[in-house]
Amino acid sequence: MAQQQDNFFEKVYEVARLIPYGRVTSYGAIAKYLGATRSARMVGWAMNAVGERDVPAHRVVNRVGLLTGKHHFEGTNLMQQLLESEGVAVRDNKIVEFNTYFWDPVVELK
C-alpha cells in the first residue's frame, strides 16, 4: 500500500512541476488527469508531503480557487506571497478571477 501511495505521490509531483509560472490548478484536476477522479484528497496529501522536493505546491488550490493548503507553508501568507509574486491575484485566501489563472492538465497535456 505504501508503495502505491509513493508512486501516486510521484505522479502528482510530475504533474505539479508542469504547472506554468503564473497559473494554478486544482487537486481534482490533477486527480482527473491521473485517471483517479475521486482522489482529489489524495492529491492534497501529496502536496502536504512535498517536503524539500522541487514542486510548486503553491500553484495547487481547491476547485474554487481557495488556498486550502496555505497552513502547510512556512509563515502566515507564504502561499499567497508566492502566487502574487507570479502575478496571480489573491483576495481573502482565494484566487481572484480563478478561471483566468486555471491550468487544466487534462486539456493542456493530452
Steps between C-alpha positions, in 0.01 A plus 500: 500500500779745590669423166179585312466824696863593429451436128178705496671786685787500247249515212331794673837675534576441132176674401546781752844575356333566164268774631618814323630801691211732582236229466321273748317171491285305742546179694207353306642598161825318578308195626286496185807526277654202681185295443408510869207742485384434855846545652524879538556457873791266430651768274467738795685252720776483238528880499518501881782245489702677231781590742821618336412378151507754219121508461299823470236390752386861540343474152254229610176623658149367552233485229378856557842659542529502879851475646401200711859378532642827628548374856763255369728788396740679734373834624144620490474611137782325312269319257324825415830687470640239262190519280496880503871508407396310186226752422208296634252723683381372838237654726366350823697177444343448156630540147335805340359409157593137558399393147753745352790331681369141493719249318328170420746215450229290333474760223860623492687168519292265286 
